[in-house]
């Protein structure tokens, strides 16, 4: 096939949402999918409902070797197997590559594959759920932040962001993407941990005082790791009011988490973390490349994160012992 403007690897919720919106806006898109999901897309196209109503065919690839080059490569797979995914795409010629996966390990893998100068950082405050029917329920469209890892505001990155935003998925080019990625990550670890252990929809565990206190303590541990790595955090409030959670009293911090719960209750009452969706669907959990990555980094630095270590052991046990 000729070089697509966008190649999206992974046809889960976010990959499908991005691909469908870009196709609808007239952009050329190649979507790489496998197995049952590839069959659904081949037979039904991409079907989005919720915040957008889209039904569109898309150029589908089922083997990474079919993709030779792309303007922008977007990794939208789950994190398990990320290293193998990157290895299978090393041959692809790209202008820029970015990943909307959870965590921060993704930027290291992309930089190792394509070079830091071609790698964009990205984080998505955007949510959806892939339904058994093959439809995708689009539930949150707050912002997709994208930026050069060196903090520059290149015209190439600006064009990518403009194309995605014009397509209907809210996007913004920022100079501090590494800080934003880590700021989300230190909050996200608490969210995903309580999502997996309570199996509750998002607003419910955020609203519970004991769950909220655990989120506060996990967030503070992860913030100490960011500090040890020399990464400044920003209080952009993508998930939490980070300044209050990190520097307020326990009571103030718990109230900030519960406030986030009230916001989810009002704006996205059925929202479930993607980790909970994976757990209930029998898919591998995104913990070893996220929580496990943070724990490995802390060990390299000689930094003790005891609550994270305990939670990581617990969710690893959940992943191993549940019914598939």
C-alpha positions, -999 to 999 in steps of 0.1 A, spaced: 0 0 0 11 36 -5 24 55 26 -5 64 49 -5 97 68 -13 77 100 -6 41 108 -23 30 140 -12 -2 157 -40 -18 177 -77 -17 172 -89 -16 207 -110 13 221 -86 42 216 -69 29 184 -104 25 169 -116 59 180 -85 77 166 -86 57 133 -124 63 128 -122 100 134 -91 105 112 -107 85 83 -139 105 87 -119 137 83 -103 125 51 -69 114 64 -53 82 50 -51 56 77 -37 21 80 -49 1 110 -30 -29 122 -51 -54 140 -51 -92 147 -73 -121 154 -110 -117 162 -107 -79 162 -92 -79 127 -121 -100 115 -147 -77 131 -131 -46 115 -128 -64 81 -165 -74 82 -181 -44 99 -156 -15 96 -151 8 126 -182 16 145 -181 43 172 -210 54 194 -213 76 225 -196 110 221 -194 104 183 -215 83 159 -192 69 132 -194 39 109 -165 37 84 -143 12 66 -106 15 71 -75 1 54 -67 -30 75 -34 -47 80 -29 -80 99 8 -84 97 34 -58 107 55 -68 76 27 -53 54 35 -18 68 67 -3 53 64 34 60 40 59 75 39 96 82 29 92 119 30 58 137 7 56 167 10 26 191 -24 19 206 -20 -17 218 -21 -28 254 13 -27 271 18 -65 275 42 -75 247 53 -40 240 89 -50 234 79 -76 209 55 -51 192 84 -26 188 107 -53 175 81 -62 148 79 -26 137 116 -17 137 117 -18 98 89 8 94 101 42 81 84 70 100 86 107 104 73 106 140 61 78 163 41 82 195 23 58 219 -10 64 237 -3 34 260 -5 37 297 27 43 317 60 59 307 80 30 296 66 34 261 88 65 253 120 45 261 109 17 238 100 41 209 133 60 214 152 27 212 134 18 180 132 50 160 155 74 179 146 101 204 144 127 177 115 109 160 97 100 192 68 121 205 56 118 241 18 115 245 -8 110 271 -45 105 266 -72 119 289 -96 101 265 -115 69 272 -136 43 254 -146 7 257 -145 -20 231 -178 -39 233 -183 -76 224 -204 -65 194 -173 -48 179 -187 -14 185 -166 11 206 -183 32 232 -165 67 232 -169 80 268 -143 107 275 -128 133 251 -109 157 273 -75 160 257 -47 141 240 -14 159 249 15 154 225 50 169 225 86 166 215 107 149 242 132 177 241 105 203 248 106 220 214 74 229 195 82 216 161 60 222 130 59 185 124 44 178 158 21 208 155 7 194 122 1 160 137 -18 174 167 -38 197 144 -49 168 122 -61 148 152 -78 177 168 -95 187 135 -107 151 132 -127 155 165 -104 139 191 -93 169 213 -56 173 211 -30 198 222 8 203 216 27 210 248 63 217 256 64 198 289 51 164 278 75 143 299 64 162 330 27 157 320 32 120 313 48 114 347 22 135 364 -5 114 350 14 82 357 19 89 394 -19 94 398 -28 65 374 -10 39 394 -34 45 424 -64 45 401 -55 12 384 -45 -5 416 -78 2 433 -98 -5 401 -83 -40 400 -86 -47 437 -122 -34 442 -135 -42 407 -157 -11 411 -166 14 385 -144 45 387 -165 69 407 -173 43 434 -137 35 444 -127 71 442 -155 81 465 -146 55 492 -125 70 520 -102 40 525 -97 35 488 -90 72 485 -64 71 513 -46 43 495 -46 62 463 -31 92 481 -3 71 496 5 54 463 5 87 445 30 101 470 53 71 466 53 75 428 60 112 432 91 104 452 103 82 423 98 111 398 117 134 421 146 109 423 147 108 385 148 146 383 113 149 367 92 179 378 55 172 381 28 195 369 -6 200 385 -27 198 353 -55 180 371 -59 154 344 -68 129 371 -63 146 404 -55 179 420 -19 168 424 -7 197 445 -32 190 472 -27 152 471 11 156 474 13 186 498 -19 187 517 -29 169 549 -42 134 546 -77 147 551 -73 173 523 -57 148 500 -85 122 505 -111 150 499 -93 158 466 -96 121 455 -133 120 465 -138 152 446 -125 135 415 -149 107 422 -178 131 423 -167 145 390 -166 110 374 -201 104 389 -215 135 373 -197 133 339 -189 96 333 -210 75 358 -204 43 339 -167 48 334 -145 18 341 -107 18 340 -93 -1 310 -76 -23 336 -109 -34 350 -122 -40 315 -92 -63 309 -97 -81 342 -134 -89 335 -127 -99 299 -99 -123 308 -72 -103 290 -36 -99 304 -33 -70 328 -11 -39 322 8 -41 354 43 -54 346 51 -26 322 36 0 344 36 -8 381 65 -32 376 84 -7 356 82 19 384 92 -7 409 123 -17 389 133 19 385 130 25 422 151 -6 429 178 7 405 179 39 425 178 22 459 145 39 466 120 21 488 84 21 477 68 -4 501 31 2 493 37 -1 456 57 -33 461 28 -48 481 2 -37 456 22 -50 427 25 -84 444 -13 -84 450 -24 -74 415 2 -99 400 -15 -126 421 -49 -115 408 -36 -117 372 -22 -152 377 -50 -168 396 -81 -154 380 -101 -174 355 -93 -165 319 
